[in-house]
């Protein structure tokens, strides 16, 4: 199995790149987060690879970091999530943002990714819970349970992710859920 490619970047046609390694050209699909960090054509590059073998061929998926590759592999383990959708998720949000959305169980952030509906987002949150935060060093820890409940209550009342998160940040640590909702609503009504 191919785990890493180091060579000359021959061409870039999103989401695919062509890398020359010792005279052999490899077509590699990459998420946009990796694509934007690639050097110009003709320069040396290194990509971590996920090599998939299926009945219809061999497919290479490239990543700039181990965190991206790990998240991609975790997404592939979820029933109904293929390589294209996994690349779409990683193109639509950073690995840290994905880990944070999973830790906070915020489906609204995943729904913004093209191709991800509400049911798929909820399934992703359920299946990835506890799998990304432990393995990714930069992943944020889940908020306190009361803060999570306060955010969910504010979202249910029609506030957006940014407003809810901003209001909860302003609350003192250890605020009970009911008090937190009341205080957050007061804060939001002043805006």
Secondary structure, DSSP 8 states (H G I E B T S, - for coil): ---EEEEEEEEEETTEEEEEETTEEEEEEE-HHHHTT---TTSEEEEEEEEEEETTEEEEEEESSHHHHHHHHHHHTSTT--HHHHHHHHHHS-HHHHHHHHHHT-HHHHHTSTT--HHHHHHHHHHHTTTSTTT-TT------HHHHHHHHHHHHTT--HHHHHHHHHTS-TT--HHHHHHHHHHHHHT-
